[in-house]
């Protein structure tokens, strides 16, 4: 699988691991499901810490939830450049 299905919209592109996880936690608290997806790397070769540092993932939300998800992040972090 190289891209998420057509059922998802991109919320954050190539977020660092901390930003992506924080965003995912905020969305979960708001009841909005999300999916992190990025380039596949050989996890066994790299180890967990290196894997997360070099393979930035995109954060997706289901179609129809993009505006609500962005509003959750804007409320928490303030509006950012889009």
MARVEX-289619 format. One record per residue (C-alpha): residue in one letter; x, y, z. Coordinates in Angstrom, 1 decimal. Example, Ala and Ser with C-alpha at 12.3 -4.5 7.8 and 13.67 -1.06 7.14 Angstrom:
{r a; xx 12.3; yy -4.5; zz 7.8}
{r s; xx 13.7; yy -1.1; zz 7.1}
This chain:
{r x; xx 0.0; yy 0.0; zz 0.0}
{r x; xx 1.5; yy 3.3; zz -1.0}
{r x; xx -1.3; yy 5.7; zz -0.2}
{r x; xx -4.4; yy 5.6; zz 2.1}
{r x; xx -7.7; yy 4.8; zz 0.4}
{r x; xx -9.8; yy 7.4; zz -1.2}
{r x; xx -11.8; yy 7.5; zz 2.0}
{r x; xx -9.3; yy 9.8; zz 3.8}
{r x; xx -8.2; yy 13.4; zz 3.5}
{r x; xx -4.7; yy 14.7; zz 4.4}
{r x; xx -4.7; yy 16.7; zz 7.6}
{r x; xx -0.9; yy 17.1; zz 8.3}
{r x; xx 1.7; yy 16.4; zz 5.7}
{r x; xx 5.1; yy 14.9; zz 6.9}
{r x; xx 4.5; yy 15.8; zz 10.5}
{r x; xx 7.3; yy 15.0; zz 12.9}
{r x; xx 6.5; yy 12.0; zz 15.2}
{r x; xx 5.7; yy 14.2; zz 18.2}
{r x; xx 3.4; yy 16.6; zz 16.3}
{r x; xx 1.6; yy 13.7; zz 14.6}
{r x; xx 1.1; yy 11.8; zz 17.8}
{r x; xx -0.1; yy 15.0; zz 19.7}
{r x; xx -2.5; yy 15.8; zz 16.8}
{r x; xx -3.8; yy 12.2; zz 16.8}
{r x; xx -4.4; yy 12.3; zz 20.6}
{r x; xx -6.3; yy 15.6; zz 20.3}
{r x; xx -8.4; yy 14.2; zz 17.5}
{r x; xx -9.1; yy 11.0; zz 19.5}
{r x; xx -10.3; yy 13.1; zz 22.5}
{r x; xx -12.7; yy 14.9; zz 20.1}
{r x; xx -14.0; yy 11.6; zz 18.7}
{r x; xx -12.4; yy 12.0; zz 15.3}
{r x; xx -10.6; yy 8.9; zz 14.0}
{r x; xx -7.3; yy 9.3; zz 12.2}
{r x; xx -4.7; yy 7.4; zz 10.4}
{r x; xx -0.9; yy 7.9; zz 10.2}
{r x; xx 0.7; yy 6.7; zz 7.0}
{r x; xx 4.2; yy 7.2; zz 5.6}
{r x; xx 6.9; yy 5.5; zz 3.6}
{r x; xx 7.5; yy 2.0; zz 4.7}
{r x; xx 11.0; yy 1.4; zz 6.1}
{r x; xx 12.6; yy -1.8; zz 7.4}
{r x; xx 11.6; yy -1.3; zz 11.1}
{r x; xx 13.8; yy -4.3; zz 12.2}
{r x; xx 16.9; yy -2.8; zz 10.7}
{r x; xx 16.4; yy 0.7; zz 12.0}
{r x; xx 14.9; yy 0.3; zz 15.4}
{r x; xx 11.9; yy 2.3; zz 16.8}
{r x; xx 13.6; yy 5.6; zz 17.6}
{r x; xx 15.5; yy 5.9; zz 14.3}
{r x; xx 12.5; yy 4.7; zz 12.3}
{r x; xx 10.3; yy 7.5; zz 13.7}
{r x; xx 13.0; yy 10.1; zz 13.2}
{r x; xx 13.6; yy 9.4; zz 9.6}
{r x; xx 10.2; yy 8.3; zz 8.3}
{r x; xx 7.9; yy 11.2; zz 8.7}
{r x; xx 4.3; yy 10.3; zz 8.4}
{r x; xx 1.2; yy 12.0; zz 7.1}
{r x; xx -1.9; yy 12.3; zz 9.3}
{r x; xx -5.2; yy 11.5; zz 7.6}
{r x; xx -8.8; yy 11.8; zz 8.7}
{r x; xx -11.9; yy 10.3; zz 7.2}
{r x; xx -13.5; yy 12.2; zz 4.3}
{r x; xx -16.0; yy 14.7; zz 5.8}
{r x; xx -14.1; yy 15.2; zz 9.0}
{r x; xx -11.3; yy 17.4; zz 7.7}
{r x; xx -12.9; yy 20.8; zz 8.7}
{r x; xx -13.8; yy 19.5; zz 12.2}
{r x; xx -10.3; yy 18.0; zz 12.6}
{r x; xx -8.6; yy 21.2; zz 11.5}
{r x; xx -10.8; yy 23.2; zz 14.0}
{r x; xx -9.7; yy 20.9; zz 16.8}
{r x; xx -6.0; yy 21.5; zz 16.0}
{r x; xx -6.6; yy 25.3; zz 15.5}
{r x; xx -8.3; yy 25.5; zz 18.9}
{r x; xx -5.4; yy 23.7; zz 20.6}
{r x; xx -2.5; yy 25.1; zz 18.7}
{r x; xx -3.9; yy 28.3; zz 17.1}
{r x; xx -4.2; yy 28.8; zz 13.4}
{r x; xx -1.2; yy 27.8; zz 11.4}
{r x; xx 0.0; yy 28.4; zz 7.9}
{r x; xx -1.9; yy 26.0; zz 5.6}
